[in-house]
């Protein structure tokens, strides 16, 4: 199936797949650096914090790289936890898509929670997630712009894949998926953007570690 590939070519910013993949890959790389640097995170009981820290780094990474790339977009954060300082999830609108990231165990897995979490929000543009809607897309209805899931994951806390997918909400399966793990980063200043990204990670890392420790056991991290 080439449905999603064609849509990305025809209706989305050509830089988008590479930018999304770069954000995820650099988030995983920085997490590994933190684990190697912070001895406390190497203790067996502290492995439960890695998922929380990774989640936070990916949020930071997506925001930073999209901003640095100058791709037209807007981002909304929404809490998905009943605990204070718990998980949030991003909803990103860009030309031709509304998408949200989600970690999965297998490349073909459909993250059901992410689908049903956002089902009510993607049907029209009247939701209040975005503080100042920019109307990036010309039309908003049940299929336009399409809702996509940015899925990523692997085993043993290592990244094996990054994918964009069109979920079939009613049947809980994929209509189509595209692997963007090694999508080219089509940016004029990729090295500068990566440096800015790592600076953002460094500024946020200490707080993410503190929150991760505090939330161990609360959210199944």
Secondary structure, 3 states (H helix, E strand, C coil): CCHHHHHHHHHCCCCHHHHHHHHHHHHHHHHHHHHHHCHHHHCHHHHHHHHHHHHHHHHHHHHHHHHHHCCCEEEEEEECCCCCCCCEEEEEEECCEEEEEEECCCCCCCCHHHHHHHCCCCCCCCCCCCCCCCCCCCCCCCCCCCEEEEEEECCCCCCCEEEEEEEECCCCEEEEEEECCCCCCCCCCHHHHHHHHHHHHHHHHHHHHHHHHHHCCCCCC
